[in-house]
Amino acid sequence: MKNIMIIIDGMNDDILEELANMTPYEYASPKHMEYMKARGVYGLLKTCPDGFTAESLCCILTLLGQDKGVIPLGRAYLEALAEALDIKDDEVVMRCNLVALDSHGRLISSTGGILNEGQYKKFSTMMSSSLERESIKMHHMGSYKNLLVIKKECITEITDFPPHQNVGKNIQDLVSRNKILQEFVCQSLNVLNKQEHKYAFLPWGLSMKADLPSFYTLHKTKAASVCHTEIVRGISLAMGMDTPRMSETTADIDTNLKEKANLAIKLIKDNDFILVHVNGTDEASHRKNPLEKVKFIKRIDEELIKTILEEVKEEVNILITSDHSTLSSTGNHRGDLQPFILFNNRINRHKQLGIIDGKEVIRLMKDF
């Protein structure tokens, strides 16, 4: 049996007064997903392992059947894998945000504020060109996101301050105690302080090189992945899944959903499992914009779900879920149980299944 897992990142949310006391999903009223629920089975998935903070790395790895003991502590290495960076055994990787500061040096945006892609790239190029140490290299991924590749011998003491969790705090209080990273942040202030607004590059999220069991090893199934977000692409590549690049997709609400649908339809012909990941719902909630989230859920329903339902000709199981909740009221993640729908395009099997361990959901799909 062929299987398609669609993860709509951060889709689950709370009831909101501005949405007539409904969740964004309920307010969007996605008719194709509701059609699937009425003719399929549904329930709740435990996607966030005990002891982990709710975020895509641990939750998506759980949904793909990985044991929590192999989940990396940081995601930067997998993002480097997605960017085709060759990380040596004597190197570590850190995430690095362009952040915006007020006149007192306090963090006012963990993503650089309102900048276009050209400005983000310009600032990253300015910074990487100024680096003289061979022990630290900078790679721009897009938008505010960068990676630092650092020699292990230089990392003796690390304190970690995720920028999105520390808005309002002074940059001096967020700099790691590590000497090289302190010098890096100070250098970024010097390089960028000629701009109209004040910016800095803030490293965080140390990650070591890590290996993951392949998808085939876990499930004896040939698999492919349709994704754009760096962490999901990195996970997919690390697990040996065929992960083609797309030309018109993004990791936000401006992505081309039909391109994703068409690639999934193409890949299912030669694979038995397809992962489809969509990220814009998560980004809309991080911006605390529930109406934007509602509109994007409607687009997902019409442009992705409908296309797959209409164009996949062979029998297939389709699972729709989220990795974690992202709350439009706070912009934060929450690791609660995630609703899921499991639908077969040939058979009506309406039933409520209760709570399922997310690690077992692929087995559920294969046995459906």
N, C-alpha and C positions, 0 to 999 in steps of 0.2 A: 504493500500500500504506500502511495506517495503521501508526503506530509509537508505542509507549509506552516511555519510558526511566525506570526506577525507580532512583534513587540512594539507597542506604541509608547514610547518613553515618557514616563511621568504622567500618563493620562489620568490615572485615578486622582481624585481631588475631594475636597470637602464641599458640603452644601454652602452656597454663597447667597447672601441676601440680595445682591445686585442681579442675581440670576433667578429671581423669584423662588428663593430657597430650594434650588436644585444644584446638582453638581454640573460642571461644564459638559460632561458626557450626556447627562439627562437633558440639559437645556438644548444641546445640539440635536438630540433625537435622531441618531443616525439609523435610517431605515434599513439599510442592508445588514448592518451588524445586529440590529434587533430581529431581522428576519432569520439570521443564523442562530440567534439565541432561542427563538421560538421553535426551531426545528433541530436543535442540537442539544448537547449537554453543557452545563455551566456550573460554576462553583467558585471557590477561592483558592489561590495558590500562596503558599509560604515561600516567598522568593528571597528573602533576606536571611541568611544563616545567623544563628545565635552568636553574639559576640562581634558582629560586624555592623558598621555604620551603613545605612541605606544609601547605596549609590550603584551606578550601572555596572561597574566591574564585578562585584560579588553577586549581584542579583542576576545578571545575564549569564554569568558562568554557571550559576545554580540552575537556571532554566535549561542550559545546555548539558546538564548532567554531571558537572564537575563536583567532586567532593570538596568540602570547605577547607580541607587540609592543604590543597594545592593552590588555593586562591592567593595570588600575589598581594603583598601589603601595599603596593603602589601601582599606579597604572601607567607611569611615564614610559617604562620599557615597552609595553605593548603599543603605546602611541608611536614610539620610535620605530617599531616594527611596521606599523601602518604607513609610516613615512619612508620606508625602505632604507633606514639608517643602519649602518653596520656597527653594532655595539660590541666592543671587544670585552673579553673576560675581565680585564683590569679597569673597566669603566662602569660608572653608574649614570643614571639619567634622572633629571628633575624637571618638573613642569615649571613654567616661568611665564607669569602674566604681565602684560603691560597694564599698569594701574594709573589712575588719575588721583592727584593730591590737591588739597586746598592750600592756601597761602601759609598755613601753619604746619604743613606736612602731614595732615591727616588724610587717610584713605577716603575718597569720596566715590570712587568707582573701582570695582575689582576687574573691570573689563576695559579700562581706558576711556570710559565715557562715550560720547557720540563721535565716532571717527569712521571714515570710509576705509575700504580695504587698502587703497593706495597709501593712506597715512599710516596705517598699521605696519605695512611692509616697509615704508620709509624709515620709521623709528627702529624697527628690528634690524634693518640693514645698517643704520648708523651705529647701533650698539655692537653688532657682530663685527663690524669693520674696525671698531676701536679696541677689540680684545687682542692683547699681545701674548698672553700666556698660552702655551701649547696644551696646558692641562685642562682648559675649559673651552668648549665650543658651543655656539648657539645656532639653533635651527628654527626658522619661522615656519609654523604650520598653517597660519591663516588667522585673520582677525587678531584678537588679543593673545592668542595662544602661541607659545614658543616652548622649545625644549632645550635644556642644557645637558651636554654630555661632559662628564667630569671624571678625571682619573680617581680611582678609588683611594689612592694614597693621600689625596687632598681632603678627603672627607673623614674628619676625626670626631667632630661633635656637631650634631644637627638639631636645631629646634625648628619645629614646623608650624607655620601659621597660614592656613588656607586663606587666600585673599577674600573670597566671598563670605567667609565667616568673621571677618575682622574689619568691615567697613566702619569708619568713624575713628579707628585707632591710628596713632602716629606711626609713620613708616619706620622710625627709629626703634619702636617697640616690636616690630614685626620682622626685623632682620635677624637671620640665623646667627648664632654665636660663632659659627665657622668663619675663620679669617678670610678665606678666598671668597665666600659668598658675601661677607660684609663689604669687601673691596668691590665686588661686582655691582652691588646695589648702589654704593657711593659713586662708582664710575657712571652708572646709568643716570644718576641725578645730574652729574656734570655734563654728560653728553646731551641730555634732553632738556636741560633747564633753560635753553634759549628759546624754547617754544612759548607761545602765548599762554598756554596753561602748563601746569607742572605735572610731569610724568616721571615714572620710574619703572624699572623691571624688577619684579619680586619673585625669586625662586621659592618653590615649595614642592612637597610631594615626592620625596626621594624614592627611587625604584631600582631594584637590582635586576640583572638578567635572569629570566625565569623560563622554564619549560612547562608546557601543559600537555596532558594526554590528548591525543588526536580525537576528533569526532568519530572516526572509524573505529579506533581502539575501544571507545566507550560504547558505541551503538551498532557496530558492524554495518554501517550504513554510509553510502556515498552522499556527501552534503555540499551545499553551496550557500553563499551568503550575499544578500543584497543590502548594502549599507554604505553610508558615507562618513558617519561620525568616527573619529580616529580610534577611540577605544574599542568600538565594536569591530571595526576593520582589523585592528590589532589582535583581538580575541580570535576572530575568524581565521586569520592567517596562522596564528600560533597553533590552532587546532587543525590545521591542514585542510580547511574548507576552501573551495574555489571561490575567489572573491574578486570579480571583475570590477574595474573602475567604471563610473558613469560620467557623462559629460555635463549634465544639467542638474545634478542633485547638490544639495547643501545639507548642513546639519540644522536647518532652521525652517521656518514656515514658508520660505520662498523656494523650497525644493520642488523638483519636478516629480510628482507622485506617479504620473503615468509612465515615466521612464522606469521607475522602480517596479511598477506592476508588470510592464512588458518584459523586463529582465527576469523577473521571477517566473513568468510564464514560459520564457525561453529555457531557463535553467532546469525547470521541473521535468523537462523531457529526458534529460540525461542524468538526473540526480533523484534520489529517493527522499531527500529532506532539503528544504529551503528555509533559511532564516531571512526574514525581512524586518529591518529595523527602521523606525521613523522617529526622528528626534524633536521635531518642532513643538510638540505639546509641552515637552520639558522646558524648552527655552521660553515659551510664552508664560509659563508659570513662574520661572525665574524672574521675568520682567514684571510679575504681578499683574498680568493683563488677562483676566479670565475671558473677556469677549474675544480676544485674539485666539485664545485656546479653543473656544467654541467654534469659531469660523474654520480653524484648521481641522478640527475633528470632523466637521461636515465635509471638508475637502477630502480627507482621508477616506471617508465613507463612499463618496462619489467617484473619486479618481483612482483610488487604490483597490479598495475592497470590491466595488462593483465590477471593475475591470477584470480582476482575478476570477470572480464568480462567473462572469460571462464568457471568458476566453479560455479557461482551463477545461479541456474537453474530456480528459480521462478522470477516473474516480480519484478523489483526493480528500484527505482530512485537512481542515484549516483551523488552527488555533489562534485566537486573538487574546492578548493579555498586555499587561504593563509590567515593567521591571520593578518599579517602586512608585509610590505616590509623590507628586510634586504639588505643593500647596500654593495656589494663587494668592492666598492671603498673606503669606510670609515669604514666598520664594524658596522655601526649604524642602528637602526630601523627607519622607517618612517611610519607615520600613514595615508597614502594616500588610495585612493579607490583600492580595490583588485579585480582582474579579477576572474570570476567564470564560471564554466561549469556545467550545470544540464542536465543529460542524463537519459533516460528511455531505458532499454535493450529490450523493445518490440516495442516501437513506435518512429517513426522519427518525431521530432517536431522542426526543425531548425528555430530559431528566435533570434533576438537581443532584450534584455529586458531593456537595459539602466541601470540606477542606482537604487539599491535596498538597503533599510535599513537592515544592517546585522542582527538586532534583529528579522526581519520578515522572514529570509530565511528558517527556518524550516516550517513555514506556507506555503511558496512558494513550498517547496518540497512536503508537504502533499497534496497540491491542484493540483500538476502537473499532 
